[in-house]
Amino acid sequence: MYRQAIVTKYLGPTNTKGSRVKAQAEAGSITIHWDPALNMDANHWRAMKALVEKLGWYGEWQGGYLPAGGYVFVHTGRAA
C-alpha cells in the first residue's frame, strides 16, 4: 500500500463549487476545499494528509512540485 505515490491537483472554482485540491493514489482519492489562509504548498500538503488519514496510512512523507502543475508525495519508509 505504501508503494503508491500520492498526486495532488488544484481544481479551480466552478459555478457551484469553490476552489479545491484533489489528492489521489491508486488506493483512493479525496477532494478538499482550498483554504485561502494557507499558501499553495500548505494546501497541497493538507490534501495529501487528508488522503493518508482516510486510507489509514501513517509515517513520514516527502513531496515536491511537478513541472506540469500539482504535487507528488512519496512515503519515506519511516514511521512518524
N, C-alpha and C positions, 0 to 999 in steps of 0.2 A: 503494500500500500504506500510506503514512503518513497517508492521509486518513481513517483509521479510528480512532475513539475506542476506548479500552480501558475496560471497565467491570468493577469487582471487586465481589464479594459475599461476605459471611460466610455460611458453612454450618455450622450447629450440629452438635453431636455426635449420632451415632446409636448403636444397639446394637452396631454393628460397626466404626464409624469415629469418630475424634476430630474436634474442630473443624477446619475447613478454610477456605480462601479460594479462590474461583474467579475467574480473570481471563479475560475473553473479548472478542474482536473478531470482525468478520466473517471474518477470515482463520484463526481458530482459537481454541482455549481451552486452559487448563491449570488444574489444581487442586493446591494445595499444602497441607501441614499447617500449622495455626496454631502459631506459636512463642510460648509463654507468656512467654518472656523479653523479647519485644518489645511495644510498645504497639499500639493499633489502627491508627494511621496507618502505622507501620513494617511491619506485617503486610500491609496492602493494597499498599504500595509494593513490598514483596518479591514479591508475586504478580504485579504488573504487570511488574516487571523480569524475572521468570522467563518470562513470555509473550513479552516483547520479545526475549529471548535465544533462545527456542525458534523464533521466527519469523525470526531473523536480522536484526532491525531494529536501529537504532542511533540515537544522537542524544539530545537533551535532551527530557524530558517534564515536563509540569506537570499537577497533578491537584488534586482537591478533593472534599470530602464532598457526597453527594447528600442532599437533604432526606428522600427516601423510604428512605434507607439505602444503604450501599455507597459506592463512589468512582467517579469518571470521570477518565481521563487522556487528554491530547492531546499530540501531538508538536508541539514549538515551531518546527520547521523549521531548527533549528541543530544542527550536528554537536557531539558531546560532546568 
